[in-house]
Amino acid sequence: MRSFPFVSPRMSARPRPAAGLRGAPGPPAVHEGGTSRNPAGRRRPPAGRGVGVVLLVLAVFLVGLLLPAGAETIEVRVGVAPTMSSAGLYLAADKGYFQAEGLKVRLIPFRSSGPEMLPLLATDKLEVGGGNLGASFYNALGRGIKLRAVADKGSNSPGCGYLSLVVRPGLEVRSPQDLKGRTVAFTGRGVSQEVVADRFLRTGGLGIGDLRIVTMPYADTNMAMARGSLDATVQIEPLLTEALSKGWAREVRTASQIYPYQQSAAILYSETFSLNTGAARRFMRAYLRGVRDYHRAFVQKRDPGPEIAIMTKHVPVKDKALYTRMRPVGLNQDGYLNARSMADDLKWYQAHGYVQKCPPLSDIVDHSFARWAAQQLGPRTR
């Protein structure tokens, strides 16, 4: 076993970028269960377990044949925040998709996504991060740090209201004017939540400057609203459904209603990892398998039990019944990012003094890995 970096000479050629934005246009887990006894009193595995084991071993073997001769398992450190938008990473890890690609993925938890991961990505202490596309990301790029936004990790697609503007119990908000001077929490300053709130306020002639802003992690805002020390926030699943179901908050409007198709988070590659084309491609293929499993389970609502069990291991909400009521995350099954939304948000950060300097988006968004992985996986489910 060796740690990253490892660049195979047979897979180091980087795909040629298309004009404009770069590249723009397994095995199931073996789950433990009960056992039964045959007439002789011997234990025998439940029906289907043997087949599952054979398929897992066969898949790993076949993927091994596709890896470069002499390739070693590569360790990939991934920064991840415990939210539903990280589902593609959690499912791919727990179902063995990364392992089947010859990758030893280590998920490193962060209380919130974005600023804390960026220095580690810049210094190769993380190879991959699941980060908020906020001002800190663009400022890091403006300082010369070379990162790549390579895949969708959360967008406000219509019908996927996984983010919502919510207020504490007892606070009536019939119009943006009712939030003037109120205490509102975001996970940081210059983050995508702040853009959503500003868009809502502008419909009533106000702006983000009309709020009293505090910062705190998503996980702390529910209790702050329940205690009455916080007036409002833009909350994320699964904490959103928990807050609404327990009466800790009231919903004003979903983010997909306020700002449809906003690209709020992305999978980020460090420069060094992006240059290891073979490993970076295989990581993306495994990740998109996890994303497609999420879509089947939570958007199409087809047999979500195994996926719910995995998510309760990683995110703060443990009540499995709540997962059937959650709004799904917008996760593009082919990994593509909404570059137009990213450009609009960057302009907002610049106009509000959060970002002074940033390279063009064509140097930031790289769809080549997602395009390759989507082609390998074939048509997505509808």
C-alpha positions in Angstrom: 0.0 0.0 0.0 1.3 3.4 -0.9 -0.1 6.8 -0.3 -1.0 9.3 -3.0 0.5 10.7 -5.1 0.9 8.0 -7.7 0.8 8.7 -11.4 0.7 5.7 -13.7 2.7 6.3 -16.9 -0.1 4.5 -18.8 -2.8 6.8 -17.5 -1.1 10.2 -17.0 -2.2 11.8 -20.2 -4.8 14.4 -19.4 -7.9 14.6 -21.6 -7.8 17.5 -24.0 -10.2 20.3 -22.7 -13.1 21.3 -24.9 -13.7 24.9 -25.8 -14.9 27.0 -22.9 -15.5 25.0 -19.8 -13.3 21.9 -19.6 -15.1 18.8 -20.8 -18.6 20.5 -20.9 -21.0 19.3 -23.4 -20.3 -2.3 -9.0 -20.9 -3.9 -6.9 -23.6 -3.5 -4.3 -22.6 -3.7 -0.7 -22.9 -7.1 1.0 -25.2 -6.3 3.9 -25.3 -8.4 7.0 -28.5 -10.1 7.9 -29.9 -12.9 10.0 -29.1 -16.6 9.5 -31.2 -19.7 9.4 -30.5 -23.3 10.3 -30.8 -26.3 8.1 -32.2 -29.6 9.4 -28.8 -30.7 10.5 -28.5 -27.7 12.8 -25.8 -25.9 10.7 -26.1 -22.3 10.0 -26.6 -21.3 6.4 -26.5 -17.7 5.0 -29.7 -16.0 3.9 -30.7 -16.5 0.3 -28.8 -14.3 -2.1 -25.8 -13.6 0.2 -23.6 -16.0 -1.6 -24.5 -14.5 -5.0 -23.8 -11.0 -3.6 -20.3 -12.0 -2.4 -19.5 -13.6 -5.8 -20.6 -10.5 -7.6 -18.5 -8.2 -5.4 -15.4 -10.4 -5.8 -16.0 -10.6 -9.6 -16.4 -6.8 -9.9 -13.3 -6.1 -7.9 -11.4 -8.6 -10.1 -12.6 -7.1 -13.3 -11.8 -3.6 -12.3 -8.4 -4.8 -11.3 -7.9 -6.0 -14.9 -8.6 -2.5 -16.1 -6.0 -0.8 -13.8 -2.5 -0.2 -15.1 -0.1 -3.1 -14.7 1.7 -2.8 -11.4 -0.7 -0.1 -10.1 -1.0 0.0 -6.3 -4.0 1.0 -4.2 -4.0 4.7 -3.8 -5.0 6.5 -0.7 -7.4 9.4 -1.3 -8.2 11.7 1.6 -11.7 13.4 1.2 -13.0 16.2 3.2 -16.7 15.8 3.8 -19.4 17.6 5.8 -22.3 15.6 7.4 -25.2 16.7 5.2 -27.4 15.0 2.7 -25.5 16.7 -0.2 -22.6 14.4 0.7 -24.7 11.4 0.0 -22.8 10.4 -3.2 -19.6 10.2 -1.2 -21.0 8.3 1.7 -22.8 5.8 -0.5 -19.8 5.2 -2.8 -17.6 4.6 0.3 -19.9 2.3 2.2 -20.9 0.3 -0.9 -17.3 -0.4 -1.9 -17.4 1.5 -5.1 -14.1 3.3 -4.3 -12.4 0.1 -3.2 -13.5 -1.5 -6.5 -11.7 1.2 -8.3 -8.4 0.6 -6.5 -8.8 3.6 -4.2 -8.5 3.6 -0.4 -10.7 6.5 0.4 -10.6 8.0 3.8 -13.5 10.3 4.6 -12.4 13.1 6.9 -15.3 14.9 8.6 -15.7 18.7 8.8 -18.4 20.5 10.7 -19.1 22.6 7.7 -18.0 22.6 4.1 -15.7 25.1 2.5 -13.2 27.4 4.2 -11.6 24.7 6.5 -10.9 22.3 3.6 -9.3 24.8 1.3 -5.9 25.1 3.0 -5.7 21.3 3.2 -6.5 20.9 -0.5 -3.9 23.6 -1.4 -1.2 21.8 0.6 -2.0 18.2 -0.6 -3.3 17.2 2.9 -6.6 16.5 1.1 -6.9 15.2 -2.4 -10.7 15.8 -2.7 -13.2 18.0 -0.9 -16.9 18.5 -0.9 -17.1 22.3 -0.6 -19.4 25.2 -0.6 -18.8 27.5 -3.6 -18.5 30.6 -1.5 -16.2 33.6 -1.5 -13.5 31.7 0.3 -13.2 29.3 -2.6 -12.9 32.1 -5.2 -10.4 34.0 -3.0 -8.2 31.0 -2.7 -8.1 30.7 -6.4 -7.3 34.5 -6.6 -4.3 33.9 -4.4 -2.9 31.4 -6.9 -4.2 28.2 -5.3 -5.0 25.8 -8.1 -8.2 23.8 -7.5 -10.7 22.2 -9.8 -14.5 22.2 -9.4 -15.2 18.9 -11.1 -18.7 17.7 -10.2 -22.0 18.7 -8.7 -22.4 18.2 -5.0 -25.6 20.1 -4.4 -27.9 22.4 -6.5 -31.3 23.9 -6.0 -33.1 22.1 -8.7 -36.9 22.6 -8.8 -38.5 19.8 -6.8 -35.2 19.3 -4.8 -35.8 21.8 -2.0 -33.0 20.5 0.3 -32.3 24.0 1.5 -34.9 26.4 2.9 -35.2 29.7 4.6 -36.7 29.0 8.0 -37.5 31.1 11.1 -37.9 30.4 14.8 -41.3 29.4 16.2 -43.6 32.4 16.9 -41.9 34.7 14.3 -44.4 35.5 11.5 -42.7 36.3 8.2 -45.2 37.3 5.6 -42.8 39.5 3.6 -39.1 40.3 3.6 -39.8 43.4 5.7 -40.5 41.1 8.6 -36.8 40.0 8.7 -35.4 43.5 8.8 -33.0 43.8 11.7 -33.4 40.2 12.7 -30.6 37.8 13.7 -29.9 35.4 10.9 -27.2 32.7 10.9 -25.1 31.4 8.0 -22.2 29.0 8.1 -19.9 31.8 7.1 -19.8 35.2 5.4 -19.8 35.2 1.6 -21.5 31.8 1.3 -24.2 30.5 -1.0 -26.8 30.7 1.8 -26.2 34.4 2.0 -26.9 34.8 -1.7 -30.2 33.0 -1.3 -31.2 35.3 1.6 -30.3 38.4 -0.3 -32.4 37.3 -3.3 -35.4 36.9 -0.9 -34.8 40.3 0.7 -34.6 42.0 -2.6 -38.1 41.0 -3.5 -39.2 43.4 -0.6 -36.8 46.2 -1.3 -34.2 45.1 1.3 -30.7 43.6 1.1 -28.3 41.5 3.1 -27.2 44.6 5.0 -30.6 44.8 6.6 -29.9 41.7 8.7 -27.9 41.1 11.9 -25.7 38.3 10.7 -24.0 35.7 12.9 -22.1 32.6 11.9 -22.5 29.0 13.2 -22.5 25.5 11.8 -25.7 24.0 10.4 -25.9 21.6 13.3 -26.1 24.4 15.9 -28.8 26.5 14.3 -31.8 24.2 15.1 -31.3 24.4 18.9 -30.6 28.2 18.6 -33.9 28.7 16.9 -35.7 26.4 19.3 -34.3 28.5 22.3 -35.3 31.7 20.6 -31.7 33.1 20.4 -31.7 32.9 16.6 -34.4 34.4 14.3 -33.7 32.7 11.0 -31.3 30.7 8.9 -31.1 28.9 5.5 -31.1 25.2 6.8 -30.1 22.1 4.9 -31.3 18.5 4.9 -31.4 16.3 7.0 -31.5 19.0 9.7 -34.3 20.9 7.8 -36.8 18.1 8.1 -35.8 17.4 11.7 -36.4 21.1 12.6 -39.8 21.3 10.9 -41.0 18.0 12.2 -40.1 18.8 15.8 -41.4 22.3 15.7 -38.0 24.0 16.1 -38.5 26.1 13.0 -41.1 27.3 10.5 -40.5 27.3 6.7 -40.7 30.6 4.8 -39.7 29.5 1.4 -37.4 26.8 -0.2 -34.1 27.9 -1.8 -35.3 26.3 -5.1 -38.2 28.8 -5.1 -36.0 31.7 -4.2 -33.1 30.9 -6.5 -33.8 28.0 -8.8 -30.8 26.0 -10.1 -28.2 27.7 -7.8 -25.0 25.7 -7.7 -24.3 25.7 -4.0 -21.6 23.0 -3.6 -19.1 21.1 -5.7 -16.6 18.2 -5.6 -13.2 19.8 -5.6 -9.9 18.2 -6.7 -6.5 19.4 -5.6 -4.2 20.3 -8.4 -1.9 17.3 -7.7 -4.8 14.9 -7.7 -6.4 16.3 -10.9 -3.1 15.6 -12.6 -3.3 11.9 -11.7 -5.8 11.4 -14.5 -6.3 7.7 -13.9 -7.1 7.9 -10.2 -9.1 11.1 -10.6 -11.3 9.4 -13.3 -11.8 6.3 -11.3 -12.8 8.4 -8.2 -15.4 10.2 -10.3 -16.8 6.9 -11.7 -17.3 5.6 -8.1 -18.7 8.9 -6.9 -21.3 9.0 -9.7 -22.4 5.5 -8.9 -23.1 6.7 -5.4 -25.0 9.7 -6.8 -27.1 7.5 -9.1 -27.9 5.2 -6.1 -29.0 8.3 -4.2 -31.3 9.4 -7.1 -32.9 6.0 -7.3 -33.5 5.8 -3.5 -34.4 9.3 -2.6 -35.7 11.0 -5.8 -37.4 8.0 -7.4 -38.1 6.5 -3.9 -37.3 3.0 -5.0 -36.2 0.7 -2.1 -34.4 3.4 -0.1 -33.8 1.2 3.0 -30.1 0.4 2.4 -29.3 4.0 1.5 -31.1 5.3 4.6 -29.2 2.9 6.8 -25.9 4.2 5.4 -26.8 7.9 5.7 -27.8 7.5 9.4 -24.3 6.3 10.1 -22.8 9.6 8.8 -25.2 12.5 9.4 -26.6 13.8 12.7 -30.2 12.7 12.2 -30.7 9.1 13.2 -34.5 8.7 12.9 -34.9 6.6 9.8 -38.5 7.6 9.5 -37.6 11.2 8.8 -35.6 10.2 5.7 -38.7 9.2 3.8 -40.0 12.8 4.3 -36.9 14.7 3.4 -36.7 16.8 0.2 -34.1 15.4 -2.1 -30.8 17.1 -2.9 -30.3 18.3 -6.5 -27.4 16.1 -7.6 -26.7 15.8 -11.3 -26.4 12.1 -12.2 -23.7 12.9 -14.8 -21.9 15.3 -12.4 -22.3 18.5 -14.4 -22.1 21.8 -12.6 -24.3 24.8 -13.4 -21.5 27.2 -14.5 -24.0 30.1 -15.2 -25.1 30.0 -11.5 -21.5 30.0 -10.4 -20.8 33.1 -12.6 -23.8 34.9 -11.1 -22.8 34.1 -7.6 -19.2 35.2 -8.2 -20.5 38.6 -9.5 -22.6 38.9 -6.2 -19.5 38.1 -4.1 -17.5 40.7 -6.0 -20.3 43.3 -5.8 -20.5 42.9 -2.0 -16.7 43.1 -1.5 -16.1 39.5 -0.6 -14.0 38.7 -3.7 -11.4 41.0 -5.2 -9.6 38.8 -7.7 -10.4 35.5 -9.3 -9.3 33.6 -12.4 -11.9 33.0 -15.2 -14.4 30.1 -14.6 -13.0 28.3 -17.6 -9.9 27.7 -15.5 -11.9 26.5 -12.6 -14.7 24.2 -13.8 -13.4 21.0 -15.3 -16.0 18.5 -16.5 -13.6 16.2 -18.2 -13.6 13.7 -15.3 -17.4 13.6 -15.0 -17.8 13.4 -18.8 -15.5 10.3 -18.9 -17.2 8.7 -15.9 -20.7 9.3 -17.3 -19.7 7.7 -20.6 -18.3 4.7 -18.7 -21.5 4.3 -16.6 -23.9 4.7 -19.5 -27.4 6.3 -19.5 -28.6 7.5 -16.2 -32.0 6.6 -14.7 -34.9 9.1 -15.1 
